[in-house]
């Protein structure tokens, strides 16, 4: 399998950041963290065929960049955590809408089925584990959990409605998003996790990359005009 040269900046920045996290090198982690999403935006722009969904993908990644930057300073002021939470909540709404459209049929409906129960149970279980430590953040965090769970459900509901490779890439990305955010929540609101920064960022980088790669594969394999029938809604 040939690796695109456009991925090298993401690999390099991610490796530097994870080494910084592993050895608790705060200066390196702070400087490299915003570069992760920036290098992913660069990769998407270079690899993806022009499509009406480009703005939505860039919007989601741009919000993620805001969230990453805000969370760098969360330990100094809780306001930065709120800003980061809000930015990622909006990013996951964008990813939800993306999943809603990245299918090869024209059906645009959201239905909860028994197949979605594992995602709902995980989301509810995480909230139960962290709720006692949330205090005034209970409603914002619960809202975030609901949104990210819906995003994962929409990713799951692409099954048999798109290319298998695109499905599994985005579904895996949704899984790693939930895992990363669960680790972050448990570390912040329950008790510290050893090397938490490393594990949170490793799963987060995997999540973002897998979702973007899934979008690229969908555009390349299924519908080069992806999103054109909903262009007025997206652009």
C-alpha positions as CSV (number, residue, x, y, z in Angstrom):
1,X,0.0,0.0,0.0
2,X,1.5,3.3,-1.1
3,X,1.5,6.1,1.5
4,X,0.8,9.5,0.2
5,X,3.6,12.0,0.7
6,X,0.9,14.5,1.8
7,X,0.5,12.4,5.0
8,X,4.1,13.0,6.1
9,X,3.4,16.3,7.9
10,X,0.6,14.6,9.9
11,X,2.9,11.7,10.8
12,X,5.8,13.9,11.8
13,X,3.7,16.3,13.9
14,X,1.7,13.5,15.5
15,X,4.9,11.6,16.4
16,X,6.5,14.7,17.9
17,X,3.4,15.5,19.9
18,X,3.0,11.9,21.2
19,X,6.7,11.8,22.2
20,X,6.1,15.1,24.1
21,X,3.0,13.6,25.8
22,X,4.9,10.4,26.7
23,X,7.8,12.3,28.3
24,X,5.7,15.1,29.7
25,X,7.4,17.8,27.6
26,X,4.8,20.5,28.0
27,X,6.4,23.0,25.6
28,X,6.5,20.5,22.7
29,X,2.9,19.3,23.3
30,X,1.5,22.8,23.4
31,X,3.4,23.9,20.3
32,X,2.6,20.8,18.2
33,X,-1.1,20.2,19.2
34,X,-2.6,22.8,16.9
35,X,-0.4,21.6,14.0
36,X,-2.1,18.1,14.0
37,X,-5.4,19.3,12.6
38,X,-3.7,21.9,10.4
39,X,-1.7,19.0,8.8
40,X,-4.8,17.0,8.5
41,X,-6.6,19.9,6.6
42,X,-3.6,20.0,4.3
43,X,-3.8,16.3,3.7
44,X,-7.5,16.5,2.9
45,X,-7.1,19.4,0.5
46,X,-4.3,17.6,-1.4
47,X,-6.0,14.2,-1.5
48,X,-9.7,14.8,-1.9
49,X,-11.3,15.5,-5.2
50,X,-13.2,18.8,-5.2
51,X,-16.7,18.2,-3.8
52,X,-19.6,20.2,-2.3
53,X,-18.8,18.7,1.1
54,X,-15.4,20.3,1.2
55,X,-16.6,23.3,3.2
56,X,-18.3,21.0,5.7
57,X,-15.2,18.9,6.3
58,X,-13.1,22.0,6.6
59,X,-15.6,23.6,9.0
60,X,-15.5,20.5,11.3
61,X,-11.7,20.4,11.3
62,X,-11.6,24.2,11.9
63,X,-13.8,23.8,14.9
64,X,-11.6,20.9,16.1
65,X,-8.6,23.2,15.8
66,X,-10.3,25.8,18.0
67,X,-11.2,23.1,20.5
68,X,-7.6,21.7,20.5
69,X,-6.2,25.2,21.1
70,X,-8.6,26.0,23.9
71,X,-8.0,22.7,25.7
72,X,-4.3,23.5,25.9
73,X,-5.1,26.1,28.5
74,X,-8.0,24.2,30.4
75,X,-5.9,23.7,33.5
76,X,-5.4,27.5,33.9
77,X,-9.1,28.4,33.6
78,X,-12.3,26.4,33.3
79,X,-13.5,28.8,30.6
80,X,-11.1,27.3,28.2
81,X,-12.6,23.9,28.8
82,X,-16.1,25.3,28.1
83,X,-14.8,26.9,24.8
84,X,-13.2,23.6,23.8
85,X,-16.3,21.6,24.7
86,X,-18.5,24.0,22.6
87,X,-16.1,23.8,19.6
88,X,-16.0,20.1,19.6
89,X,-19.8,19.8,20.1
90,X,-20.3,21.9,17.0
91,X,-17.6,19.8,15.2
92,X,-19.5,16.7,16.0
93,X,-22.8,18.2,14.7
94,X,-20.9,18.9,11.5
95,X,-19.6,15.3,11.4
96,X,-23.2,14.0,12.1
97,X,-24.5,16.0,9.1
98,X,-21.6,14.6,7.1
99,X,-22.5,11.1,7.9
100,X,-26.1,11.8,7.1
101,X,-25.1,12.7,3.5
102,X,-22.2,10.2,2.8
103,X,-24.5,7.4,1.5
104,X,-25.2,6.1,-1.9
105,X,-29.0,6.4,-1.6
106,X,-31.4,9.3,-1.3
107,X,-33.0,8.4,2.0
108,X,-32.2,11.0,4.7
109,X,-33.9,9.7,7.9
110,X,-32.7,9.3,11.4
111,X,-34.1,6.3,13.2
112,X,-32.9,4.7,16.4
113,X,-32.8,0.9,16.3
114,X,-31.7,-1.9,18.6
115,X,-28.4,-1.9,16.7
116,X,-27.6,1.5,18.1
117,X,-28.1,0.4,21.8
118,X,-24.4,-0.3,22.4
119,X,-23.5,3.3,21.5
120,X,-26.4,4.6,23.7
121,X,-25.3,2.4,26.6
122,X,-21.7,3.5,26.4
123,X,-22.7,7.2,26.3
124,X,-25.1,6.8,29.2
125,X,-22.5,4.7,31.1
126,X,-19.8,7.3,30.8
127,X,-22.2,10.0,32.0
128,X,-23.0,7.9,35.1
129,X,-19.3,7.4,35.9
130,X,-18.5,11.1,35.7
131,X,-21.7,12.9,36.8
132,X,-20.7,13.3,40.4
133,X,-17.6,15.3,39.5
134,X,-19.3,17.6,37.0
135,X,-20.9,20.2,39.3
136,X,-22.1,23.1,37.1
137,X,-20.8,21.4,33.9
138,X,-23.4,18.6,34.1
139,X,-25.7,20.0,31.4
140,X,-23.0,21.0,28.9
141,X,-21.2,17.7,29.3
142,X,-24.5,15.7,29.0
143,X,-25.3,17.7,25.8
144,X,-21.9,16.9,24.4
145,X,-22.3,13.1,25.2
146,X,-25.7,13.1,23.4
147,X,-24.2,14.8,20.3
148,X,-21.2,12.6,20.0
149,X,-23.4,9.5,20.5
150,X,-25.7,10.7,17.7
151,X,-22.6,11.2,15.5
152,X,-21.5,7.6,16.2
153,X,-25.1,6.4,15.5
154,X,-25.2,8.2,12.2
155,X,-21.8,6.6,11.3
156,X,-23.2,3.2,12.2
157,X,-26.3,3.8,10.1
158,X,-24.2,4.1,7.0
159,X,-23.8,0.3,7.0
160,X,-24.8,-1.2,3.6
161,X,-25.5,2.3,2.3
162,X,-22.0,3.1,1.3
163,X,-18.7,1.5,0.3
164,X,-17.4,-0.9,3.0
165,X,-14.0,0.7,3.3
166,X,-15.5,4.2,3.8
167,X,-18.0,2.8,6.3
168,X,-15.4,1.1,8.4
169,X,-12.9,4.0,8.3
170,X,-15.6,6.5,9.6
171,X,-17.1,4.0,12.0
172,X,-13.7,3.3,13.5
173,X,-13.1,7.1,13.7
174,X,-16.4,7.5,15.6
175,X,-15.3,4.7,18.0
176,X,-11.9,6.4,18.7
177,X,-13.6,9.7,19.2
178,X,-15.8,8.2,21.9
179,X,-12.9,6.4,23.4
180,X,-10.7,9.6,23.4
181,X,-13.4,11.7,25.0
182,X,-14.2,9.0,27.5
183,X,-10.6,8.9,28.6
184,X,-10.5,12.7,28.8
185,X,-13.7,12.8,30.9
186,X,-12.6,10.1,33.3
187,X,-9.2,11.7,33.7
188,X,-10.7,15.1,34.4
189,X,-13.8,14.3,36.4
190,X,-13.1,10.9,38.1
191,X,-9.4,10.3,38.8
192,X,-6.1,10.8,36.9
193,X,-5.1,8.2,34.4
194,X,-1.4,7.3,33.9
195,X,-0.1,8.9,30.7
196,X,-3.5,10.3,30.1
197,X,-2.4,12.9,27.6
198,X,-0.6,10.3,25.5
199,X,-3.7,8.0,25.3
200,X,-6.2,10.8,24.8
201,X,-4.2,12.3,21.9
202,X,-3.3,8.9,20.3
203,X,-7.0,8.0,20.1
204,X,-8.0,11.5,19.1
205,X,-5.4,11.6,16.2
206,X,-6.6,8.2,15.0
207,X,-10.3,9.4,15.2
208,X,-9.7,12.5,13.1
209,X,-7.5,10.7,10.5
210,X,-9.9,7.8,10.1
211,X,-12.9,10.0,9.6
212,X,-11.1,12.2,7.0
213,X,-9.7,9.1,5.3
214,X,-13.2,7.7,5.1
215,X,-14.6,10.8,3.6
216,X,-11.8,10.8,1.0
217,X,-12.5,7.1,0.1
218,X,-16.2,7.9,-0.2
219,X,-15.6,10.7,-2.7
220,X,-13.1,8.6,-4.7
221,X,-15.1,5.4,-4.8
222,X,-18.7,6.1,-4.6
223,X,-19.7,9.6,-5.6
224,X,-17.2,12.0,-6.9
225,X,-20.0,14.6,-6.8
226,X,-20.7,13.7,-3.1
227,X,-23.2,16.0,-1.5
228,X,-24.3,17.6,-4.8
229,X,-27.9,16.8,-4.2
230,X,-27.8,18.7,-0.9
231,X,-25.4,21.4,-2.0
232,X,-27.8,24.2,-1.0
233,X,-27.9,22.8,2.6
234,X,-24.1,22.3,2.9
235,X,-22.6,25.3,1.1
